[in-house]
């Protein structure tokens, strides 16, 4: 709690439009601390991968957030298949459908499905935003779609 409090309160963030905080999976102390320290947040986005184990964790996390009365923006499925950077062919790495299943079961919107693309880590390692380096790729298009949905859900706030 102390480190998260320091991170949120001691840093001069400037005039932010958005602050996205990536937390470990589940309902641990980190999630509770952020929810307590930011009681007026616009909402949470739960990230999952296409696997039944992840689906169970997401359901627990969603139940936890509902008990804390935190609004949901939606669910994002990460590592949702892969796209060959050479031929563009899509392939399923971990299976498919789990993001849709958990979103439907929890009554939440599936905001997008980001495919694996090795160029994402290459761009990050170079310090270049992937969506700027590879804007025409399926992964960049999914990122852009998710951002538009976040903006649409938070503009009026």
PAVODREN-749314 format. One record per residue (C-alpha): residue number from 1; chain; x, z, y; residue in three letters. Coordinates in Angstrom, 1 decimal, always signed. Each point is the difference from the previous one (the first is absolute). Layout:
N
<atom><n>NUM</n><chain>A</chain><px>X</px><pz>Z</pz><py>Y</py><res>ALA</res></atom>
...
***
This chain:
157
<atom><n>1</n><chain>A</chain><px>+0.0</px><pz>+0.0</pz><py>+0.0</py><res>UNK</res></atom>
<atom><n>2</n><chain>A</chain><px>+2.8</px><pz>+0.9</pz><py>+2.4</py><res>UNK</res></atom>
<atom><n>3</n><chain>A</chain><px>+1.8</px><pz>-3.4</pz><py>-0.4</py><res>UNK</res></atom>
<atom><n>4</n><chain>A</chain><px>-3.2</px><pz>-1.9</pz><py>+0.4</py><res>UNK</res></atom>
<atom><n>5</n><chain>A</chain><px>-1.0</px><pz>+2.1</pz><py>+3.1</py><res>UNK</res></atom>
<atom><n>6</n><chain>A</chain><px>+3.4</px><pz>-0.7</pz><py>+1.5</py><res>UNK</res></atom>
<atom><n>7</n><chain>A</chain><px>-0.3</px><pz>-3.7</pz><py>-0.7</py><res>UNK</res></atom>
<atom><n>8</n><chain>A</chain><px>-3.4</px><pz>-0.2</pz><py>+1.6</py><res>UNK</res></atom>
<atom><n>9</n><chain>A</chain><px>+0.6</px><pz>+2.3</pz><py>+3.0</py><res>UNK</res></atom>
<atom><n>10</n><chain>A</chain><px>+3.7</px><pz>-0.1</pz><py>+0.9</py><res>UNK</res></atom>
<atom><n>11</n><chain>A</chain><px>+0.4</px><pz>-3.8</pz><py>+0.2</py><res>UNK</res></atom>
<atom><n>12</n><chain>A</chain><px>-0.8</px><pz>-1.8</pz><py>+3.2</py><res>UNK</res></atom>
<atom><n>13</n><chain>A</chain><px>-2.1</px><pz>-2.7</pz><py>-1.5</py><res>UNK</res></atom>
<atom><n>14</n><chain>A</chain><px>-0.9</px><pz>-1.6</pz><py>+3.3</py><res>UNK</res></atom>
<atom><n>15</n><chain>A</chain><px>-3.3</px><pz>-1.9</pz><py>+0.4</py><res>UNK</res></atom>
<atom><n>16</n><chain>A</chain><px>-0.9</px><pz>-0.9</pz><py>-3.5</py><res>UNK</res></atom>
<atom><n>17</n><chain>A</chain><px>-2.9</px><pz>-2.2</pz><py>-1.1</py><res>UNK</res></atom>
<atom><n>18</n><chain>A</chain><px>+0.4</px><pz>+1.0</pz><py>-3.6</py><res>UNK</res></atom>
<atom><n>19</n><chain>A</chain><px>+2.0</px><pz>+2.5</pz><py>-2.0</py><res>UNK</res></atom>
<atom><n>20</n><chain>A</chain><px>-0.1</px><pz>-0.7</pz><py>-3.8</py><res>UNK</res></atom>
<atom><n>21</n><chain>A</chain><px>+1.4</px><pz>+2.7</pz><py>-2.2</py><res>UNK</res></atom>
<atom><n>22</n><chain>A</chain><px>+1.0</px><pz>-0.9</pz><py>-3.5</py><res>UNK</res></atom>
<atom><n>23</n><chain>A</chain><px>-0.5</px><pz>+3.0</pz><py>-2.3</py><res>UNK</res></atom>
<atom><n>24</n><chain>A</chain><px>+0.8</px><pz>+0.5</pz><py>-3.7</py><res>UNK</res></atom>
<atom><n>25</n><chain>A</chain><px>-2.9</px><pz>-0.5</pz><py>-2.5</py><res>UNK</res></atom>
<atom><n>26</n><chain>A</chain><px>-2.5</px><pz>+2.7</pz><py>-0.6</py><res>UNK</res></atom>
<atom><n>27</n><chain>A</chain><px>-1.3</px><pz>+3.0</pz><py>+1.8</py><res>UNK</res></atom>
<atom><n>28</n><chain>A</chain><px>+3.2</px><pz>+2.1</pz><py>+0.5</py><res>UNK</res></atom>
<atom><n>29</n><chain>A</chain><px>+1.1</px><pz>+2.1</pz><py>+2.9</py><res>UNK</res></atom>
<atom><n>30</n><chain>A</chain><px>+1.1</px><pz>-3.0</pz><py>+2.0</py><res>UNK</res></atom>
<atom><n>31</n><chain>A</chain><px>-3.5</px><pz>-1.5</pz><py>+0.2</py><res>UNK</res></atom>
<atom><n>32</n><chain>A</chain><px>-1.5</px><pz>+3.4</pz><py>+0.8</py><res>UNK</res></atom>
<atom><n>33</n><chain>A</chain><px>+2.5</px><pz>+0.6</pz><py>+2.7</py><res>UNK</res></atom>
<atom><n>34</n><chain>A</chain><px>-0.6</px><pz>-3.4</pz><py>+1.7</py><res>UNK</res></atom>
<atom><n>35</n><chain>A</chain><px>-3.8</px><pz>+0.5</pz><py>-0.2</py><res>UNK</res></atom>
<atom><n>36</n><chain>A</chain><px>+0.3</px><pz>+3.4</pz><py>+1.6</py><res>UNK</res></atom>
<atom><n>37</n><chain>A</chain><px>+2.4</px><pz>-1.0</pz><py>+2.7</py><res>UNK</res></atom>
<atom><n>38</n><chain>A</chain><px>-1.9</px><pz>-3.2</pz><py>+1.0</py><res>UNK</res></atom>
<atom><n>39</n><chain>A</chain><px>-3.6</px><pz>+1.1</pz><py>-0.2</py><res>UNK</res></atom>
<atom><n>40</n><chain>A</chain><px>-1.3</px><pz>-2.9</pz><py>+2.3</py><res>UNK</res></atom>
<atom><n>41</n><chain>A</chain><px>+1.6</px><pz>-2.9</pz><py>-1.8</py><res>UNK</res></atom>
<atom><n>42</n><chain>A</chain><px>-1.9</px><pz>-3.2</pz><py>-0.2</py><res>UNK</res></atom>
<atom><n>43</n><chain>A</chain><px>+0.2</px><pz>-0.1</pz><py>-3.8</py><res>UNK</res></atom>
<atom><n>44</n><chain>A</chain><px>+2.0</px><pz>-0.4</pz><py>-3.1</py><res>UNK</res></atom>
<atom><n>45</n><chain>A</chain><px>+0.9</px><pz>-3.0</pz><py>-2.1</py><res>UNK</res></atom>
<atom><n>46</n><chain>A</chain><px>+0.6</px><pz>+0.6</pz><py>-3.6</py><res>UNK</res></atom>
<atom><n>47</n><chain>A</chain><px>+2.6</px><pz>-2.2</pz><py>-1.7</py><res>UNK</res></atom>
<atom><n>48</n><chain>A</chain><px>-0.2</px><pz>-0.6</pz><py>-3.7</py><res>UNK</res></atom>
<atom><n>49</n><chain>A</chain><px>+1.6</px><pz>-2.3</pz><py>-2.5</py><res>UNK</res></atom>
<atom><n>50</n><chain>A</chain><px>-1.8</px><pz>-1.8</pz><py>-2.8</py><res>UNK</res></atom>
<atom><n>51</n><chain>A</chain><px>+0.2</px><pz>+2.6</pz><py>-2.7</py><res>UNK</res></atom>
<atom><n>52</n><chain>A</chain><px>-2.5</px><pz>+2.5</pz><py>-1.5</py><res>UNK</res></atom>
<atom><n>53</n><chain>A</chain><px>+2.4</px><pz>+2.9</pz><py>+0.7</py><res>UNK</res></atom>
<atom><n>54</n><chain>A</chain><px>+0.1</px><pz>-0.9</pz><py>+3.6</py><res>UNK</res></atom>
<atom><n>55</n><chain>A</chain><px>-3.8</px><pz>-0.4</pz><py>+0.0</py><res>UNK</res></atom>
<atom><n>56</n><chain>A</chain><px>-0.4</px><pz>+3.6</pz><py>-1.1</py><res>UNK</res></atom>
<atom><n>57</n><chain>A</chain><px>+2.4</px><pz>+1.3</pz><py>+2.7</py><res>UNK</res></atom>
<atom><n>58</n><chain>A</chain><px>-1.9</px><pz>-2.0</pz><py>+2.7</py><res>UNK</res></atom>
<atom><n>59</n><chain>A</chain><px>-3.3</px><pz>+1.4</pz><py>-1.1</py><res>UNK</res></atom>
<atom><n>60</n><chain>A</chain><px>+1.4</px><pz>+3.6</pz><py>+0.3</py><res>UNK</res></atom>
<atom><n>61</n><chain>A</chain><px>+1.5</px><pz>-0.9</pz><py>+3.4</py><res>UNK</res></atom>
<atom><n>62</n><chain>A</chain><px>-3.3</px><pz>-1.4</pz><py>+1.2</py><res>UNK</res></atom>
<atom><n>63</n><chain>A</chain><px>-1.9</px><pz>+3.0</pz><py>-1.2</py><res>UNK</res></atom>
<atom><n>64</n><chain>A</chain><px>+2.5</px><pz>+2.3</pz><py>+1.8</py><res>UNK</res></atom>
<atom><n>65</n><chain>A</chain><px>-0.3</px><pz>-2.0</pz><py>+3.3</py><res>UNK</res></atom>
<atom><n>66</n><chain>A</chain><px>-3.8</px><pz>+0.1</pz><py>-0.2</py><res>UNK</res></atom>
<atom><n>67</n><chain>A</chain><px>+0.2</px><pz>+3.8</pz><py>-0.4</py><res>UNK</res></atom>
<atom><n>68</n><chain>A</chain><px>+2.2</px><pz>+0.1</pz><py>+3.1</py><res>UNK</res></atom>
<atom><n>69</n><chain>A</chain><px>-2.5</px><pz>-2.2</pz><py>+1.8</py><res>UNK</res></atom>
<atom><n>70</n><chain>A</chain><px>+2.5</px><pz>-2.7</pz><py>+0.8</py><res>UNK</res></atom>
<atom><n>71</n><chain>A</chain><px>-1.4</px><pz>-3.4</pz><py>+0.7</py><res>UNK</res></atom>
<atom><n>72</n><chain>A</chain><px>+1.1</px><pz>-2.9</pz><py>-2.3</py><res>UNK</res></atom>
<atom><n>73</n><chain>A</chain><px>+1.2</px><pz>-3.3</pz><py>+1.3</py><res>UNK</res></atom>
<atom><n>74</n><chain>A</chain><px>+0.3</px><pz>-1.4</pz><py>-3.5</py><res>UNK</res></atom>
<atom><n>75</n><chain>A</chain><px>+2.2</px><pz>-0.7</pz><py>-3.0</py><res>UNK</res></atom>
<atom><n>76</n><chain>A</chain><px>+3.0</px><pz>-2.3</pz><py>-0.3</py><res>UNK</res></atom>
<atom><n>77</n><chain>A</chain><px>+1.3</px><pz>-1.2</pz><py>-3.3</py><res>UNK</res></atom>
<atom><n>78</n><chain>A</chain><px>+3.8</px><pz>-0.3</pz><py>+0.1</py><res>UNK</res></atom>
<atom><n>79</n><chain>A</chain><px>+2.1</px><pz>-1.9</pz><py>-2.6</py><res>UNK</res></atom>
<atom><n>80</n><chain>A</chain><px>-3.1</px><pz>-2.0</pz><py>-0.7</py><res>UNK</res></atom>
<atom><n>81</n><chain>A</chain><px>+1.5</px><pz>-2.6</pz><py>-2.2</py><res>UNK</res></atom>
<atom><n>82</n><chain>A</chain><px>+3.0</px><pz>-2.0</pz><py>+1.1</py><res>UNK</res></atom>
<atom><n>83</n><chain>A</chain><px>+0.7</px><pz>-3.3</pz><py>+1.6</py><res>UNK</res></atom>
<atom><n>84</n><chain>A</chain><px>+3.0</px><pz>-2.1</pz><py>-1.0</py><res>UNK</res></atom>
<atom><n>85</n><chain>A</chain><px>+2.0</px><pz>-0.7</pz><py>+3.2</py><res>UNK</res></atom>
<atom><n>86</n><chain>A</chain><px>+1.1</px><pz>-3.3</pz><py>-1.4</py><res>UNK</res></atom>
<atom><n>87</n><chain>A</chain><px>-3.2</px><pz>-1.6</pz><py>-1.4</py><res>UNK</res></atom>
<atom><n>88</n><chain>A</chain><px>-2.7</px><pz>+2.2</pz><py>+1.5</py><res>UNK</res></atom>
<atom><n>89</n><chain>A</chain><px>-1.6</px><pz>+0.7</pz><py>-3.4</py><res>UNK</res></atom>
<atom><n>90</n><chain>A</chain><px>-1.8</px><pz>+3.3</pz><py>-0.2</py><res>UNK</res></atom>
<atom><n>91</n><chain>A</chain><px>+0.4</px><pz>+2.3</pz><py>-3.0</py><res>UNK</res></atom>
<atom><n>92</n><chain>A</chain><px>-1.4</px><pz>+3.5</pz><py>-0.9</py><res>UNK</res></atom>
<atom><n>93</n><chain>A</chain><px>+2.7</px><pz>+2.6</pz><py>-0.5</py><res>UNK</res></atom>
<atom><n>94</n><chain>A</chain><px>-2.0</px><pz>+3.2</pz><py>-0.5</py><res>UNK</res></atom>
<atom><n>95</n><chain>A</chain><px>-3.4</px><pz>-1.5</pz><py>-0.8</py><res>UNK</res></atom>
<atom><n>96</n><chain>A</chain><px>-2.9</px><pz>-0.6</pz><py>+2.4</py><res>UNK</res></atom>
<atom><n>97</n><chain>A</chain><px>-3.3</px><pz>+1.3</pz><py>+1.2</py><res>UNK</res></atom>
<atom><n>98</n><chain>A</chain><px>+0.8</px><pz>+3.7</pz><py>+0.4</py><res>UNK</res></atom>
<atom><n>99</n><chain>A</chain><px>+0.0</px><pz>-0.1</pz><py>+3.8</py><res>UNK</res></atom>
<atom><n>100</n><chain>A</chain><px>-3.5</px><pz>-1.6</pz><py>+0.0</py><res>UNK</res></atom>
<atom><n>101</n><chain>A</chain><px>-1.2</px><pz>+2.4</pz><py>-2.6</py><res>UNK</res></atom>
<atom><n>102</n><chain>A</chain><px>+1.1</px><pz>+3.2</pz><py>+1.9</py><res>UNK</res></atom>
<atom><n>103</n><chain>A</chain><px>-1.3</px><pz>-1.4</pz><py>+3.3</py><res>UNK</res></atom>
<atom><n>104</n><chain>A</chain><px>-3.4</px><pz>-0.8</pz><py>-1.6</py><res>UNK</res></atom>
<atom><n>105</n><chain>A</chain><px>-0.1</px><pz>+3.4</pz><py>-1.8</py><res>UNK</res></atom>
<atom><n>106</n><chain>A</chain><px>+0.8</px><pz>+1.9</pz><py>+3.1</py><res>UNK</res></atom>
<atom><n>107</n><chain>A</chain><px>-2.1</px><pz>-2.1</pz><py>+2.4</py><res>UNK</res></atom>
<atom><n>108</n><chain>A</chain><px>+3.0</px><pz>-1.1</pz><py>+2.0</py><res>UNK</res></atom>
<atom><n>109</n><chain>A</chain><px>+1.1</px><pz>-3.4</pz><py>+1.3</py><res>UNK</res></atom>
<atom><n>110</n><chain>A</chain><px>+2.9</px><pz>-1.7</pz><py>-1.7</py><res>UNK</res></atom>
<atom><n>111</n><chain>A</chain><px>+1.9</px><pz>-1.1</pz><py>+3.1</py><res>UNK</res></atom>
<atom><n>112</n><chain>A</chain><px>+2.5</px><pz>-2.2</pz><py>-1.8</py><res>UNK</res></atom>
<atom><n>113</n><chain>A</chain><px>+2.2</px><pz>-0.7</pz><py>-2.9</py><res>UNK</res></atom>
<atom><n>114</n><chain>A</chain><px>+3.7</px><pz>-0.3</pz><py>+0.8</py><res>UNK</res></atom>
<atom><n>115</n><chain>A</chain><px>+1.9</px><pz>-2.0</pz><py>-2.7</py><res>UNK</res></atom>
<atom><n>116</n><chain>A</chain><px>+3.6</px><pz>+0.8</pz><py>-0.9</py><res>UNK</res></atom>
<atom><n>117</n><chain>A</chain><px>+2.5</px><pz>-2.3</pz><py>+1.7</py><res>UNK</res></atom>
<atom><n>118</n><chain>A</chain><px>+3.7</px><pz>+0.6</pz><py>-0.2</py><res>UNK</res></atom>
<atom><n>119</n><chain>A</chain><px>+0.4</px><pz>-1.4</pz><py>+3.5</py><res>UNK</res></atom>
<atom><n>120</n><chain>A</chain><px>-1.8</px><pz>+3.1</pz><py>+1.4</py><res>UNK</res></atom>
<atom><n>121</n><chain>A</chain><px>+3.0</px><pz>+2.3</pz><py>-0.9</py><res>UNK</res></atom>
<atom><n>122</n><chain>A</chain><px>+2.5</px><pz>-2.7</pz><py>+1.1</py><res>UNK</res></atom>
<atom><n>123</n><chain>A</chain><px>-1.6</px><pz>-0.2</pz><py>+3.4</py><res>UNK</res></atom>
<atom><n>124</n><chain>A</chain><px>-0.2</px><pz>+3.8</pz><py>+0.3</py><res>UNK</res></atom>
<atom><n>125</n><chain>A</chain><px>+3.7</px><pz>+0.4</pz><py>-1.0</py><res>UNK</res></atom>
<atom><n>126</n><chain>A</chain><px>+0.8</px><pz>-2.5</pz><py>+2.8</py><res>UNK</res></atom>
<atom><n>127</n><chain>A</chain><px>-2.1</px><pz>+1.9</pz><py>+2.5</py><res>UNK</res></atom>
<atom><n>128</n><chain>A</chain><px>-2.4</px><pz>-2.9</pz><py>+0.4</py><res>UNK</res></atom>
<atom><n>129</n><chain>A</chain><px>-3.8</px><pz>+0.5</pz><py>-0.2</py><res>UNK</res></atom>
<atom><n>130</n><chain>A</chain><px>-1.0</px><pz>-1.9</pz><py>-3.1</py><res>UNK</res></atom>
<atom><n>131</n><chain>A</chain><px>-3.2</px><pz>-1.3</pz><py>+1.6</py><res>UNK</res></atom>
<atom><n>132</n><chain>A</chain><px>+2.2</px><pz>-1.6</pz><py>+2.7</py><res>UNK</res></atom>
<atom><n>133</n><chain>A</chain><px>+2.7</px><pz>-1.3</pz><py>-2.4</py><res>UNK</res></atom>
<atom><n>134</n><chain>A</chain><px>-2.5</px><pz>-1.4</pz><py>-2.6</py><res>UNK</res></atom>
<atom><n>135</n><chain>A</chain><px>-3.4</px><pz>-0.4</pz><py>+1.9</py><res>UNK</res></atom>
<atom><n>136</n><chain>A</chain><px>-1.4</px><pz>-2.7</pz><py>-2.3</py><res>UNK</res></atom>
<atom><n>137</n><chain>A</chain><px>+0.4</px><pz>+2.0</pz><py>-3.3</py><res>UNK</res></atom>
<atom><n>138</n><chain>A</chain><px>-2.9</px><pz>+1.6</pz><py>-1.8</py><res>UNK</res></atom>
<atom><n>139</n><chain>A</chain><px>+1.4</px><pz>+3.5</pz><py>+0.5</py><res>UNK</res></atom>
<atom><n>140</n><chain>A</chain><px>+0.4</px><pz>-0.5</pz><py>+3.8</py><res>UNK</res></atom>
<atom><n>141</n><chain>A</chain><px>-3.6</px><pz>-1.4</pz><py>+0.2</py><res>UNK</res></atom>
<atom><n>142</n><chain>A</chain><px>-1.3</px><pz>+3.1</pz><py>-1.9</py><res>UNK</res></atom>
<atom><n>143</n><chain>A</chain><px>+1.9</px><pz>+2.3</pz><py>+2.4</py><res>UNK</res></atom>
<atom><n>144</n><chain>A</chain><px>-1.5</px><pz>-1.9</pz><py>+3.0</py><res>UNK</res></atom>
<atom><n>145</n><chain>A</chain><px>-3.5</px><pz>+0.3</pz><py>-1.5</py><res>UNK</res></atom>
<atom><n>146</n><chain>A</chain><px>+0.4</px><pz>+3.7</pz><py>-0.6</py><res>UNK</res></atom>
<atom><n>147</n><chain>A</chain><px>+1.2</px><pz>+0.5</pz><py>+3.6</py><res>UNK</res></atom>
<atom><n>148</n><chain>A</chain><px>-3.0</px><pz>-1.9</pz><py>+1.4</py><res>UNK</res></atom>
<atom><n>149</n><chain>A</chain><px>-2.3</px><pz>+2.3</pz><py>-2.1</py><res>UNK</res></atom>
<atom><n>150</n><chain>A</chain><px>+1.8</px><pz>+3.1</pz><py>+1.3</py><res>UNK</res></atom>
<atom><n>151</n><chain>A</chain><px>-0.4</px><pz>-1.2</pz><py>+3.6</py><res>UNK</res></atom>
<atom><n>152</n><chain>A</chain><px>-3.7</px><pz>-0.8</pz><py>-0.6</py><res>UNK</res></atom>
<atom><n>153</n><chain>A</chain><px>-0.7</px><pz>+3.5</pz><py>-1.3</py><res>UNK</res></atom>
<atom><n>154</n><chain>A</chain><px>+2.0</px><pz>+1.8</pz><py>+2.7</py><res>UNK</res></atom>
<atom><n>155</n><chain>A</chain><px>-0.6</px><pz>-2.1</pz><py>+3.2</py><res>UNK</res></atom>
<atom><n>156</n><chain>A</chain><px>-3.1</px><pz>+1.9</pz><py>+1.1</py><res>UNK</res></atom>
<atom><n>157</n><chain>A</chain><px>+1.7</px><pz>+3.4</pz><py>-0.3</py><res>UNK</res></atom>
***
